[in-house]
Amino acid sequence: MTHSGEINVPVTNLPGAWIISNRTIVTSGHVFILPNTGPCAGGSAQACNAWLPTQHLRRVITYQPASRFWAFQSYETAIFLAMAAALAGYCVWWIRRRLS
């Protein structure tokens, strides 16, 4: 997928992973911005991956592996249940206080 002024290379070797960020950077560490040109604009992922090092570019990908999906689901469920219990407790306290 490409956006105006950016190259966004598809990640093909991380099946099912949750990609948080996918940046192409130059040797100094700054984000590389280029109009849609070169092999990454419409070529294959393999052609783009082969072209990036020839331009002294590298990709920095932040991701969570697919194996952590259920762990994240359980954390989210626990957080929402704790928030619901706290809100229910506050509501009970508020109603009892108003009635007394």
MILOVO-182282 format. One line per field, with one value per atom (N, C-alpha, C): residue number from 0; atom name; x, y, z; residue in three letters. Coordinates in pm, 1 decimal. Atoms other than C-alpha are relative to their C-alpha. Layout:
// residues N
pos: (NUM ...)
site: (CA ...)
c1: (X ...)
c2: (Y ...)
c3: (Z ...)
code: (ala ...)
// end
This chain:
// residues 100
pos: (0 0 0 1 1 1 2 2 2 3 3 3 4 4 4 5 5 5 6 6 6 7 7 7 8 8 8 9 9 9 10 10 10 11 11 11 12 12 12 13 13 13 14 14 14 15 15 15 16 16 16 17 17 17 18 18 18 19 19 19 20 20 20 21 21 21 22 22 22 23 23 23 24 24 24 25 25 25 26 26 26 27 27 27 28 28 28 29 29 29 30 30 30 31 31 31 32 32 32 33 33 33 34 34 34 35 35 35 36 36 36 37 37 37 38 38 38 39 39 39 40 40 40 41 41 41 42 42 42 43 43 43 44 44 44 45 45 45 46 46 46 47 47 47 48 48 48 49 49 49 50 50 50 51 51 51 52 52 52 53 53 53 54 54 54 55 55 55 56 56 56 57 57 57 58 58 58 59 59 59 60 60 60 61 61 61 62 62 62 63 63 63 64 64 64 65 65 65 66 66 66 67 67 67 68 68 68 69 69 69 70 70 70 71 71 71 72 72 72 73 73 73 74 74 74 75 75 75 76 76 76 77 77 77 78 78 78 79 79 79 80 80 80 81 81 81 82 82 82 83 83 83 84 84 84 85 85 85 86 86 86 87 87 87 88 88 88 89 89 89 90 90 90 91 91 91 92 92 92 93 93 93 94 94 94 95 95 95 96 96 96 97 97 97 98 98 98 99 99 99)
site: (N CA C N CA C N CA C N CA C N CA C N CA C N CA C N CA C N CA C N CA C N CA C N CA C N CA C N CA C N CA C N CA C N CA C N CA C N CA C N CA C N CA C N CA C N CA C N CA C N CA C N CA C N CA C N CA C N CA C N CA C N CA C N CA C N CA C N CA C N CA C N CA C N CA C N CA C N CA C N CA C N CA C N CA C N CA C N CA C N CA C N CA C N CA C N CA C N CA C N CA C N CA C N CA C N CA C N CA C N CA C N CA C N CA C N CA C N CA C N CA C N CA C N CA C N CA C N CA C N CA C N CA C N CA C N CA C N CA C N CA C N CA C N CA C N CA C N CA C N CA C N CA C N CA C N CA C N CA C N CA C N CA C N CA C N CA C N CA C N CA C N CA C N CA C N CA C N CA C N CA C N CA C N CA C N CA C N CA C N CA C N CA C N CA C N CA C N CA C N CA C)
c1: (83.7 0.0 87.9 -77.9 128.9 -88.6 66.7 33.4 79.9 -67.2 122.8 131.3 -129.2 494.4 64.4 -57.0 561.4 8.1 -4.5 669.1 -37.6 42.1 487.8 12.3 -29.5 634.8 -79.5 73.7 411.0 95.3 -80.8 548.4 -51.5 45.0 536.6 47.5 -53.6 736.4 -48.9 58.2 522.0 -149.7 142.0 192.2 -80.6 90.2 -88.0 47.3 -53.9 128.2 -76.8 61.7 -14.9 111.9 -103.4 204.0 -36.0 23.2 227.3 60.2 -60.2 469.2 93.3 -85.2 659.5 63.5 -66.8 912.3 124.1 -125.2 1189.2 87.0 -86.2 1486.1 132.4 -131.9 1813.5 106.9 -108.3 2156.4 9.1 -5.8 2126.4 -114.6 111.8 1803.7 -125.4 117.8 1565.3 -91.5 97.1 1246.6 19.1 -17.8 1283.9 -135.1 123.4 1014.8 33.5 -23.9 997.9 -133.2 122.5 723.6 -5.7 20.3 584.4 81.6 -88.1 879.9 78.9 -84.6 1108.7 -78.3 63.2 1035.3 -106.4 96.6 836.2 -134.7 125.0 569.9 -100.9 95.4 418.5 55.2 -63.0 660.5 -36.3 25.2 666.6 73.0 -64.9 765.7 146.8 -137.8 1078.7 86.7 -75.6 1188.2 25.6 -15.8 1131.6 101.9 -95.4 1320.8 142.2 -133.1 1612.7 49.9 -36.6 1609.0 39.6 -25.3 1607.7 147.0 -142.0 1966.5 89.1 -82.5 2102.8 -6.3 15.2 1978.9 43.9 -44.7 2130.3 -118.7 120.7 1784.0 -22.5 40.2 1651.5 -137.7 135.6 1311.7 2.4 16.9 1218.2 -146.8 136.7 910.4 -23.1 41.0 742.2 -127.3 115.2 498.6 -19.1 30.6 329.7 -30.7 24.0 338.4 -142.1 135.1 15.0 -19.2 10.7 91.6 -42.7 39.0 17.4 -144.8 136.6 -338.1 -86.9 88.5 -515.2 46.2 -47.7 -293.6 -55.0 54.7 -397.2 -150.4 143.9 -761.4 -31.6 26.1 -741.3 33.1 -31.7 -569.0 -111.8 106.6 -835.1 -128.0 119.0 -1115.5 12.4 -21.2 -966.8 -11.8 8.7 -932.8 -145.0 139.4 -1292.8 -85.8 75.1 -1427.7 30.6 -36.0 -1234.7 -65.2 64.5 -1365.3 -150.6 143.6 -1722.5 -31.7 22.0 -1692.3 17.6 -21.4 -1553.7 -117.0 113.8 -1833.1 -125.9 116.0 -2097.2 9.1 -18.4 -1951.2 -25.1 24.2 -1953.1 -149.2 143.8 -2315.6 -76.6 66.4 -2423.9 27.7 -33.9 -2237.1 -76.8 66.9 -2390.0 -150.3 144.7 -2747.1 -28.0 20.7 -2717.9 21.7 -28.6 -2570.2 -115.6 110.9 -2855.9 -127.5 121.1 -3121.5 6.2 -8.0 -2986.8 -13.3)
c2: (-117.8 0.0 123.7 -122.5 343.8 118.0 -125.1 683.7 111.5 -113.4 1022.4 30.4 -35.3 1079.3 -105.8 104.0 749.1 -129.9 136.7 400.9 -89.6 94.3 137.6 -139.2 131.1 -201.7 -105.5 105.2 -500.3 -95.6 94.8 -732.2 -138.8 130.9 -1083.4 -114.6 110.7 -1286.9 -0.2 -1.9 -1212.7 -30.6 29.8 -1395.4 15.5 -18.4 -1289.1 99.3 -92.7 -1035.0 131.5 -131.1 -707.2 101.5 -96.2 -448.1 133.9 -126.6 -140.2 114.7 -101.2 57.2 -69.4 52.0 -4.8 121.9 -119.7 269.5 -38.8 13.1 294.2 116.3 -106.2 487.7 2.5 -18.0 625.3 -34.7 40.0 552.7 87.9 -88.3 855.4 -24.6 31.3 715.8 80.4 -79.4 967.2 -79.7 69.6 846.4 41.7 -21.6 812.8 26.7 -36.2 986.5 16.7 -3.6 937.4 -11.8 20.4 979.0 -142.5 136.6 658.8 -26.9 35.0 561.1 -122.9 114.8 264.1 -128.6 132.3 -105.1 -9.4 8.7 -36.2 60.2 -65.0 166.5 -99.6 92.5 -117.7 -139.1 131.1 -408.9 -94.6 101.5 -717.8 36.2 -23.3 -724.0 -43.7 47.8 -922.8 102.7 -101.5 -658.4 121.8 -115.2 -382.4 -30.4 37.7 -570.1 -5.9 3.6 -617.5 140.7 -136.5 -249.1 86.6 -85.6 -93.3 3.5 -6.7 -195.4 69.3 -67.7 -65.0 150.7 -143.4 279.4 38.3 -19.1 243.7 31.2 -14.2 217.7 -129.2 120.7 -21.1 21.6 -5.2 -103.3 -26.4 22.0 -75.6 -35.0 49.2 -281.6 -30.0 29.5 -283.0 -82.7 88.3 -570.3 -84.7 100.5 -810.8 -128.5 124.5 -1175.2 -51.8 55.6 -1359.2 -88.9 88.8 -1594.7 73.9 -76.0 -1312.3 48.5 -47.2 -1254.4 -27.7 34.7 -1442.1 62.2 -70.2 -1287.9 143.1 -136.5 -940.7 0.2 8.4 -1049.5 -16.5 20.1 -1168.3 125.4 -126.1 -844.7 100.4 -96.3 -635.1 -36.2 44.6 -844.2 30.3 -26.9 -814.3 149.5 -145.3 -435.3 46.7 -41.7 -393.1 -53.4 53.7 -622.3 77.8 -78.9 -429.6 137.8 -131.3 -98.6 -10.5 19.3 -234.7 -23.2 25.1 -362.3 128.1 -126.1 -27.9 94.8 -86.7 161.8 -49.1 55.6 -73.0 28.7 -31.0 -31.6 147.0 -143.6 347.5 31.2 -23.6 341.3 -46.0 49.9 127.7 95.0 -93.8 359.4 130.2 -128.0 671.5 -10.8 17.2 534.7 -16.9 18.5 419.2 131.6 -128.1 756.4 97.1 -90.8 945.6 -40.5 48.3 727.0 14.7 -10.5 764.0 141.6)
c3: (0.0 0.0 0.0 3.2 -77.6 34.1 -32.7 51.4 -64.0 61.1 -83.3 71.8 -55.4 -28.6 87.2 -83.5 147.6 -77.9 50.9 56.3 116.1 -103.0 256.6 -58.6 56.0 178.1 74.7 -70.2 251.5 70.7 -77.5 517.2 -32.5 44.9 380.7 88.4 -79.0 632.7 144.3 -134.1 940.6 -9.2 19.5 875.9 128.2 -112.8 1107.1 103.6 -99.6 1290.8 -3.2 -11.6 1414.2 -21.9 34.8 1240.1 63.6 -68.0 1463.4 -80.4 87.0 1246.1 -98.4 106.0 923.8 -65.8 50.9 848.5 -77.7 73.5 593.1 42.8 -50.6 730.2 -75.2 60.5 596.7 103.2 -90.1 750.4 123.9 -116.4 982.2 97.4 -87.9 1129.0 -27.5 34.5 971.9 -92.3 83.4 804.2 -145.3 143.1 427.5 -63.9 69.8 222.1 -146.7 143.5 -152.6 -71.5 79.0 -412.9 -53.6 48.1 -560.7 -125.5 110.5 -778.3 37.7 -27.7 -809.5 12.7 -9.3 -755.4 108.3 -109.7 -437.7 -36.9 38.1 -620.2 -56.2 59.1 -817.9 -18.6 17.2 -814.2 111.6 -102.8 -602.1 129.7 -129.2 -236.7 -5.8 11.2 -327.8 -73.0 73.9 -581.9 87.1 -88.9 -328.2 109.1 -105.0 -54.5 -53.5 60.9 -295.7 -34.1 39.7 -401.0 119.5 -117.2 -49.2 41.2 -41.0 48.1 -102.8 101.6 -284.0 14.7 -24.4 -177.4 141.6 -138.9 174.3 91.7 -80.3 325.4 76.5 -71.7 585.6 59.3 -54.0 725.8 149.0 -143.1 1091.3 20.2 -16.3 1170.0 146.8 -136.7 1509.3 -9.9 13.5 1548.9 125.4 -100.7 1784.3 -75.5 73.0 1671.1 21.6 -6.2 1602.3 122.6 -116.0 1892.2 127.2 -119.6 2139.4 -5.3 17.0 2011.6 122.2 -111.8 2291.0 131.5 -119.5 2556.9 1.6 7.3 2437.3 22.7 -21.7 2430.6 148.6 -143.3 2792.6 80.3 -69.2 2905.8 -19.7 28.4 2734.5 74.4 -72.3 2883.1 148.7 -142.7 3232.8 30.0 -21.5 3198.4 -5.3 11.8 3080.9 114.0 -113.6 3354.4 127.8 -118.4 3620.2 -5.3 13.0 3485.1 22.9 -19.9 3477.5 147.5 -142.5 3835.9 81.5 -70.8 3954.0 -22.8 29.0 3779.9 69.9 -69.2 3921.4 150.4 -141.9 4271.0 30.4 -18.2 4234.6 -8.9 14.5 4116.0 123.4 -121.2 4413.3 116.2 -107.9 4652.8 -16.6 26.6 4491.2 30.4 -23.4 4502.4 148.4 -145.0 4867.8 74.7 -64.7 4964.8 -19.6 30.0 4797.2 73.0 -65.8 4960.6 152.2 -144.8 5315.4 48.6)
code: (met met met thr thr thr his his his ser ser ser gly gly gly glu glu glu ile ile ile asn asn asn val val val pro pro pro val val val thr thr thr asn asn asn leu leu leu pro pro pro gly gly gly ala ala ala trp trp trp ile ile ile ile ile ile ser ser ser asn asn asn arg arg arg thr thr thr ile ile ile val val val thr thr thr ser ser ser gly gly gly his his his val val val phe phe phe ile ile ile leu leu leu pro pro pro asn asn asn thr thr thr gly gly gly pro pro pro cys cys cys ala ala ala gly gly gly gly gly gly ser ser ser ala ala ala gln gln gln ala ala ala cys cys cys asn asn asn ala ala ala trp trp trp leu leu leu pro pro pro thr thr thr gln gln gln his his his leu leu leu arg arg arg arg arg arg val val val ile ile ile thr thr thr tyr tyr tyr gln gln gln pro pro pro ala ala ala ser ser ser arg arg arg phe phe phe trp trp trp ala ala ala phe phe phe gln gln gln ser ser ser tyr tyr tyr glu glu glu thr thr thr ala ala ala ile ile ile phe phe phe leu leu leu ala ala ala met met met ala ala ala ala ala ala ala ala ala leu leu leu ala ala ala gly gly gly tyr tyr tyr cys cys cys val val val trp trp trp trp trp trp ile ile ile arg arg arg arg arg arg arg arg arg leu leu leu ser ser ser)
// end
